[in-house]
Amino acid sequence: MNRNVAPTCGATLCTAVISGSDIMFMLFPIAAGSMLLVIIAILVINLVPGREYPSYWW
């Protein structure tokens, strides 16, 4: 909306372009960060008494 680039996104992109890295250089941090966030969320939600994640599967 305001045409700003997040510093981490810009730094990752600049590093990939300047170093001539392949696509895995950009995909690995994204995948690792996403998996880490999901693991932390599952651990935190399961530490709260009376709550379970996931509560059901479709």
N, CA, C and O of each residue as an XYZ file, in Angstrom:
232
protein
N       0.818     -1.188      0.000
C       0.000      0.000      0.000
C       0.863      1.253      0.000
O       0.585      2.201     -0.735
N       1.907      1.261      0.820
C       2.730      2.465      0.882
C       4.080      2.280      0.192
O       4.989      3.091      0.369
N       4.206      1.224     -0.586
C       5.380      0.950     -1.428
C       6.688      0.834     -0.645
O       7.740      1.271     -1.112
N       6.614      0.253      0.529
C       7.810      0.008      1.338
C       8.201     -1.456      1.227
O       7.344     -2.318      1.033
N       9.475     -1.734      1.347
C       9.983     -3.097      1.354
C      10.472     -3.402      2.758
O      11.208     -2.614      3.353
N      10.064     -4.544      3.284
C      10.520     -4.944      4.614
C      12.037     -5.147      4.570
O      12.550     -5.704      3.599
N      12.752     -4.712      5.589
C      14.216     -4.821      5.573
C      14.728     -6.246      5.369
O      15.690     -6.453      4.629
N      14.107     -7.219      6.009
C      14.575     -8.595      5.855
C      14.345     -9.107      4.443
O      15.189     -9.815      3.892
N      13.226     -8.759      3.862
C      12.925     -9.177      2.489
C      13.899     -8.530      1.516
O      14.431     -9.198      0.630
N      14.131     -7.260      1.674
C      15.051     -6.553      0.793
C      16.474     -7.062      0.925
O      17.182     -7.191     -0.073
N      16.901     -7.354      2.153
C      18.261     -7.847      2.373
C      18.446     -9.230      1.767
O      19.489     -9.502      1.172
N      17.456    -10.110      1.905
C      17.547    -11.446      1.324
C      17.604    -11.362     -0.191
O      18.407    -12.048     -0.823
N      16.763    -10.531     -0.771
C      16.740    -10.387     -2.222
C      18.047     -9.796     -2.738
O      18.601    -10.295     -3.717
N      18.546     -8.750     -2.104
C      19.813     -8.134     -2.533
C      20.967     -9.121     -2.424
O      21.811     -9.187     -3.318
N      21.012     -9.888     -1.338
C      22.080    -10.873     -1.167
C      22.019    -11.944     -2.242
O      23.057    -12.357     -2.758
N      20.837    -12.396     -2.586
C      20.686    -13.416     -3.619
C      21.098    -12.888     -4.987
O      21.765    -13.590     -5.748
N      20.712    -11.676     -5.299
C      21.029    -11.102     -6.609
C      22.520    -10.800     -6.729
O      23.132    -11.090     -7.757
N      23.102    -10.222     -5.688
C      24.515     -9.847     -5.739
C      25.417    -11.079     -5.788
O      26.410    -11.093     -6.515
N      25.075    -12.108     -5.021
C      25.929    -13.296     -4.974
C      25.677    -14.260     -6.129
O      26.468    -15.179     -6.343
N      24.594    -14.071     -6.871
C      24.285    -14.960     -7.987
C      23.798    -16.324     -7.540
O      23.991    -17.313     -8.248
N      23.177    -16.390     -6.391
C      22.701    -17.659     -5.836
C      21.500    -18.181     -6.608
O      20.853    -17.451     -7.359
N      21.217    -19.469     -6.405
C      20.059    -20.071     -7.051
C      18.802    -19.864     -6.212
O      18.836    -19.193     -5.181
N      17.708    -20.442     -6.658
C      16.398    -20.231     -6.010
C      16.350    -20.860     -4.618
O      15.581    -20.404     -3.771
N      17.153    -21.896     -4.363
C      17.138    -22.539     -3.050
C      17.636    -21.597     -1.956
O      17.271    -21.755     -0.791
N      18.457    -20.627     -2.318
C      18.934    -19.653     -1.337
C      17.774    -18.857     -0.759
O      17.796    -18.484      0.414
N      16.762    -18.598     -1.578
C      15.613    -17.838     -1.099
C      14.536    -18.742     -0.513
O      13.839    -18.343      0.420
N      14.388    -19.947     -1.042
C      13.336    -20.838     -0.554
C      13.658    -21.430      0.813
O      12.754    -21.630      1.624
N      14.921    -21.712      1.079
C      15.266    -22.337      2.348
C      14.933    -21.463      3.554
O      14.334    -21.971      4.502
N      15.289    -20.170      3.573
C      14.913    -19.350      4.739
C      13.400    -19.226      4.908
O      12.902    -19.177      6.032
N      12.676    -19.174      3.803
C      11.218    -19.062      3.888
C      10.631    -20.342      4.469
O       9.787    -20.287      5.364
N      11.069    -21.488      3.970
C      10.555    -22.773      4.456
C      10.956    -23.010      5.907
O      10.139    -23.456      6.713
N      12.203    -22.714      6.241
C      12.668    -22.925      7.612
C      11.925    -22.015      8.587
O      11.535    -22.452      9.670
N      11.730    -20.766      8.213
C      11.005    -19.834      9.076
C       9.557    -20.239      9.267
O       9.024    -20.143     10.372
N       8.915    -20.689      8.198
C       7.517    -21.118      8.290
C       7.371    -22.340      9.181
O       6.470    -22.401     10.017
N       8.259    -23.318      9.001
C       8.185    -24.520      9.834
C       8.460    -24.190     11.298
O       7.817    -24.745     12.190
N       9.398    -23.301     11.548
C       9.699    -22.909     12.918
C       8.499    -22.229     13.581
O       8.194    -22.498     14.743
N       7.827    -21.360     12.849
C       6.643    -20.694     13.402
C       5.526    -21.686     13.717
O       4.868    -21.566     14.751
N       5.306    -22.660     12.842
C       4.259    -23.661     13.082
C       4.614    -24.518     14.288
O       3.749    -24.805     15.116
N       5.864    -24.928     14.399
C       6.288    -25.754     15.539
C       6.123    -24.988     16.855
O       5.626    -25.541     17.837
N       6.533    -23.732     16.876
C       6.380    -22.919     18.086
C       4.908    -22.746     18.435
O       4.533    -22.827     19.605
N       4.066    -22.506     17.421
C       2.631    -22.335     17.670
C       2.019    -23.606     18.242
O       1.221    -23.537     19.177
N       2.376    -24.754     17.702
C       1.836    -26.021     18.209
C       2.296    -26.258     19.646
O       1.506    -26.690     20.485
N       3.563    -25.981     19.934
C       4.059    -26.158     21.303
C       3.353    -25.226     22.279
O       2.951    -25.655     23.361
N       3.200    -23.967     21.913
C       2.572    -22.993     22.815
C       1.108    -23.336     23.051
O       0.644    -23.290     24.190
N       0.374    -23.678     21.999
C      -1.059    -23.947     22.158
C      -1.284    -25.227     22.966
O      -2.288    -25.345     23.669
N      -0.358    -26.185     22.871
C      -0.522    -27.420     23.636
C      -0.056    -27.287     25.078
O      -0.356    -28.156     25.896
N       0.663    -26.235     25.410
C       1.074    -26.026     26.796
C      -0.031    -25.394     27.633
O       0.022    -25.449     28.862
N      -1.024    -24.800     26.992
C      -2.142    -24.189     27.709
C      -3.099    -25.305     28.129
O      -3.573    -26.053     27.274
N      -3.390    -25.434     29.416
C      -4.283    -26.502     29.874
C      -5.684    -26.362     29.272
O      -6.231    -25.262     29.188
N      -6.244    -27.483     28.861
C      -7.604    -27.489     28.335
C      -7.714    -27.196     26.844
O      -8.817    -27.199     26.297
N      -6.596    -26.946     26.183
C      -6.627    -26.662     24.747
C      -5.761    -27.675     24.017
O      -4.700    -28.067     24.502
N      -6.218    -28.088     22.860
C      -5.447    -28.999     22.036
C      -5.470    -28.495     20.599
O      -6.468    -27.948     20.130
N      -4.367    -28.687     19.924
C      -4.299    -28.316     18.515
C      -3.785    -29.502     17.736
O      -2.782    -30.083     18.151
N      -4.363    -29.884     16.695
C      -5.659    -29.444     16.176
C      -6.791    -30.116     16.930
O      -6.634    -31.229     17.432
N      -7.915    -29.452     17.010
C      -9.039    -30.034     17.754
C      -9.769    -31.091     16.945
O     -10.378    -31.998     17.513
N      -9.714    -30.982     15.618
C     -10.316    -31.999     14.748
C      -9.719    -31.874     13.346
O      -9.171    -30.837     12.974
N      -9.839    -32.936     12.596
C      -9.409    -32.947     11.191
C     -10.627    -33.145     10.320
O     -11.554    -33.862     10.695
N     -10.632    -32.526      9.184
C     -11.780    -32.673      8.265
C     -11.660    -33.929      7.495
O     -12.524    -34.233      6.672
